Amino acid sequence: MPIDAAKAVAAEPRSAEITWDHKDIQLYHLGLGAGTPATDPDELRYTLESKLHVLPSFATVAGAGMGVVGGLSAPGIDVNLAHVLHGGQTVQLHRPIPVKGSATSTSRVAAVYDKGKAAILVLRTEVADADGPLWTADAQIFVRGEGGFGGDRGPSTRVEAPTGDPDKTVDRTIREDQALLYRLSGDWNPLHADPEFAKLAGFDRPILHGLCSYGITLKAVVDTLLDGDVSRVRSYATRFAGVVYPGETLRIRMWRTEGRIQVTVTAVERDEAPVLADTIVEHA
């Protein structure tokens, strides 16, 4: 069996040193579409080094996302990468991410769930610097054809659909070059750049990174409902429900309750096809 769940979960965690500075932060923010308009004071918080703060979703690309890469090559894991999909992502912040940092990233396979026709790997990355824990990130990786081994199905991550009109709705246009810029933060998968590769994968053209939609959505929530204050974000979780093509428009709907914002994201040009679902931002 390509996945040995017990062996994968029991394997020793992998640790690596990661560093970042303002250039990594600025590049990441630009990859999410920050900087429009270029002189807007609210956008300069994402693009100008003297005013910079760090969007918490940067945790998914710090160190070029090596935690996920390492998890897919962990003991007990032997899968066809063509059958791998990023099913969901959670980031829990222990304190605000500094503009410049040096930290230890420790990754492991936290769980393997049996969904029948597929397996789900939970790849956990914990990052800490000299002052203590910074963040914990869980990537839920869906592996087609690897279920049916008699394992635990795992908990449901579905969130009850919101009721009533959203408190806020914003549209975000995805530039034609968005994926080309975002991939410079570390995800070099040709699916997001090479039309021939995209066709082999079953898509008409290259698609946007799911984690780019993830970051764009968090920025919209912070900018519209959290007064532009990234330090208020405590955790951010989503399920990737569909693809986005560069040039499309994301419609981001937000429902606010005490300490929590529920979000749905759809692709406007494809009859509101779902993009992100079961999405929750918990905040101070």
C-alpha positions in Angstrom: 0.0 0.0 0.0 1.5 3.4 -1.0 0.4 5.0 2.3 1.4 3.3 5.6 -0.7 5.5 7.9 0.9 4.2 11.1 4.4 4.6 9.8 3.7 8.1 8.5 2.2 9.4 11.8 4.9 7.8 13.9 7.8 9.2 11.9 10.2 11.7 13.5 9.3 15.3 12.7 11.5 17.1 10.2 13.1 20.4 11.2 14.6 23.1 9.0 15.8 26.7 9.5 13.9 29.3 7.6 14.5 33.0 7.2 12.6 35.9 5.6 12.8 39.6 5.3 10.9 42.6 3.9 11.5 41.6 0.3 9.8 38.2 0.8 6.8 39.9 2.5 6.5 42.5 -0.2 6.7 40.0 -3.0 4.1 37.8 -1.4 1.7 40.8 -0.9 2.2 41.9 -4.5 1.4 38.3 -5.6 -2.0 38.8 -3.9 -2.7 42.0 -5.8 -1.6 44.5 -3.1 -0.5 47.9 -4.3 -3.6 49.0 -6.2 -3.8 52.0 -6.1 0.0 52.2 -5.6 -0.1 55.3 -3.5 -3.1 54.4 -1.3 -2.0 54.6 2.3 -3.9 51.4 3.1 -2.0 49.5 0.3 1.4 51.0 1.4 1.0 48.9 4.6 1.6 45.9 2.3 4.1 47.3 -0.1 6.4 49.9 1.5 9.1 48.6 3.8 8.9 51.6 6.2 5.2 50.9 6.8 5.1 47.2 6.3 3.1 44.7 8.3 2.7 41.0 7.5 -0.5 39.3 6.4 -0.9 36.1 8.5 -1.3 33.9 5.4 2.3 34.6 4.6 2.9 31.6 6.9 1.9 29.3 4.0 4.9 30.4 1.9 7.5 31.2 4.5 10.5 29.0 3.8 8.9 28.3 0.3 6.3 26.0 2.0 8.8 23.3 2.7 6.6 21.7 5.3 4.1 20.4 2.7 6.9 19.3 0.4 8.6 17.4 3.2 5.3 15.8 4.3 4.7 14.3 0.9 8.1 12.5 1.1 7.8 11.4 4.7 8.3 7.8 5.7 5.2 5.8 4.9 4.1 8.2 2.1 4.5 7.1 -1.5 2.0 8.7 -3.7 1.5 9.8 -7.3 1.7 13.6 -7.3 -0.7 13.7 -10.2 -3.3 12.4 -7.8 -2.6 15.0 -5.1 -4.9 18.0 -4.4 -4.7 20.6 -1.7 -8.0 20.1 0.0 -7.8 22.7 2.8 -5.6 25.0 4.8 -5.5 26.2 8.4 -3.1 28.7 10.0 -3.2 29.5 13.7 -1.2 32.5 14.8 0.5 32.5 18.2 1.6 36.1 17.7 2.1 38.5 14.8 4.7 37.5 12.2 7.7 39.9 12.2 8.8 41.6 9.0 12.2 40.0 9.3 12.6 36.6 10.9 14.8 33.5 11.5 12.9 30.5 12.8 12.8 26.7 13.1 10.1 25.0 11.0 9.1 21.5 12.3 6.9 19.4 10.1 5.2 16.0 10.4 2.3 14.0 9.2 -0.3 14.7 12.0 -3.0 12.3 10.7 -4.0 10.1 7.8 -7.8 9.8 7.2 -9.5 7.2 5.1 -12.3 8.7 2.9 -13.0 5.5 1.0 -11.9 6.5 -2.5 -9.3 8.8 -1.2 -7.0 9.5 1.7 -6.4 12.8 3.4 -3.0 13.6 4.8 -2.9 16.3 7.5 0.6 17.9 7.2 1.4 20.0 10.2 4.1 22.7 10.3 5.0 24.4 13.6 7.3 27.4 13.4 9.1 29.0 16.4 11.8 31.6 16.8 14.0 32.6 19.7 11.0 34.2 21.4 8.7 31.2 21.1 6.0 29.8 18.9 5.0 31.9 15.9 2.4 29.8 14.0 1.0 26.4 13.4 -0.2 25.5 9.9 -2.2 22.4 8.8 -2.4 21.5 5.1 -5.1 19.0 4.3 -3.9 17.0 1.3 -6.4 14.9 -0.7 -4.9 11.9 -2.4 -7.2 10.2 -4.9 -7.3 6.4 -5.1 -5.5 5.9 -1.8 -8.4 5.3 0.6 -10.1 2.1 1.5 -7.4 0.9 4.0 -9.8 0.7 6.9 -8.6 3.8 8.7 -10.4 6.6 10.7 -12.6 8.8 8.4 -11.6 11.8 10.5 -13.6 14.8 11.7 -15.9 16.7 9.5 -14.7 20.2 8.6 -17.9 21.4 7.0 -19.4 24.6 8.4 -23.1 25.3 8.6 -24.1 27.7 5.8 -24.5 31.3 6.9 -28.0 32.8 7.0 -29.2 36.2 6.0 -27.4 38.8 3.8 -23.6 39.1 4.2 -22.3 42.0 6.2 -19.9 42.8 3.4 -19.4 41.8 -0.2 -16.3 42.7 -2.2 -15.1 41.7 -5.7 -11.4 41.2 -6.4 -10.2 40.9 -10.0 -7.4 38.4 -10.7 -4.9 39.9 -13.1 -3.8 37.8 -16.1 -0.2 37.7 -14.6 -1.3 36.9 -11.0 -0.2 33.3 -10.9 3.1 34.2 -12.6 3.9 36.7 -9.9 2.6 34.6 -7.0 4.6 31.5 -7.9 7.8 33.6 -7.3 7.0 33.1 -3.6 8.0 29.4 -3.9 5.3 27.3 -5.6 6.8 26.5 -9.0 4.2 24.0 -10.1 4.0 24.4 -13.9 0.2 23.9 -13.6 0.0 27.6 -12.8 2.1 28.8 -15.7 2.5 26.3 -18.6 -0.6 26.0 -20.9 0.6 22.6 -22.2 1.1 21.2 -18.7 -2.3 22.6 -17.6 -4.0 20.7 -20.5 -2.3 17.5 -19.5 -3.8 18.0 -16.0 -7.3 18.5 -17.5 -7.6 22.3 -17.5 -8.1 24.6 -20.5 -5.4 26.9 -19.3 -3.2 27.5 -16.2 -5.1 28.0 -13.0 -4.4 30.2 -10.0 -2.8 28.8 -6.9 -5.4 27.9 -4.3 -3.2 29.5 -1.7 -3.2 32.7 -3.7 -7.0 32.8 -3.5 -6.6 32.1 0.2 -4.3 35.1 0.7 -6.4 37.4 -1.4 -9.5 36.5 0.7 -7.8 37.1 4.0 -6.5 40.5 2.8 -10.1 41.4 1.8 -11.4 40.4 5.3 -8.6 42.3 7.1 -9.1 45.4 4.9 -12.9 45.6 5.2 -13.9 44.2 8.6 -10.7 44.3 10.7 -9.7 47.9 10.2 -6.6 46.8 8.3 -5.1 45.4 11.4 -3.4 42.1 10.6 -2.5 41.5 14.3 -6.2 40.9 15.1 -6.2 37.6 13.1 -6.0 34.6 15.4 -6.7 31.8 12.9 -7.8 31.3 9.4 -9.2 28.1 7.9 -10.7 27.1 4.5 -11.6 24.3 2.2 -10.6 24.6 -1.4 -13.8 24.1 -3.3 -12.9 25.0 -6.9 -10.4 26.5 -9.3 -9.8 30.1 -10.4 -8.5 31.2 -13.7 -6.4 34.3 -14.1 -8.6 37.1 -15.4 -11.6 36.1 -13.4 -13.3 37.9 -10.6 -13.6 36.6 -7.0 -16.7 37.5 -5.1 -16.0 37.5 -1.4 -19.0 37.5 1.0 -18.5 37.9 4.7 -20.8 37.3 7.7 -19.6 38.7 11.0 -20.3 37.4 14.5 -18.5 38.0 17.8 -14.8 37.1 17.3 -15.5 35.3 14.0 -16.0 36.0 10.3 -17.5 33.4 8.0 -16.6 33.8 4.3 -17.6 32.3 1.0 -15.7 32.9 -2.3 -17.1 32.3 -5.8 -15.9 32.9 -9.4 -18.3 35.6 -10.8 -17.8 34.8 -14.5 -18.6 31.1 -14.1 -22.1 31.5 -12.5 -20.7 31.9 -9.0 -18.8 28.6 -9.1 -17.5 27.9 -5.5 -13.8 28.7 -4.9 -13.4 28.7 -1.1 -15.9 27.1 1.3 -16.2 26.4 5.0 -14.0 29.5 5.5 -13.6 31.0 9.0 -11.4 33.9 10.3 -11.2 34.0 14.1 -10.1 37.4 15.4 -9.5 39.6 18.4 
